[in-house]
């Protein structure tokens, strides 16, 4: 399945995720109005999400929380760790970018 998802378009992902949200809502035995109210989103926003018509990240988070599936959010954004040497390398690059070069004073002897 991982191979199939590699070439999935954004629109296909939206439809697939929307379907998953719809199935979760049905599994929770909730009507759209009820879930929208529980999540503090508009009914239209929920319908858009379930129909794969585009949705804001805020709506996705609110619906995910209302359905008690924050594990999805954690899977989407796992904790990223950085090795100490990577941090040092990044700092060296950052300090090089911050250098300010000033024009030299002219040597007119004044």
Helices and strands as residue ranges (DSSP letters): H 2-6, H 10-27, H 32-39, H 43-50, H 57-66, H 70-76, H 84-98
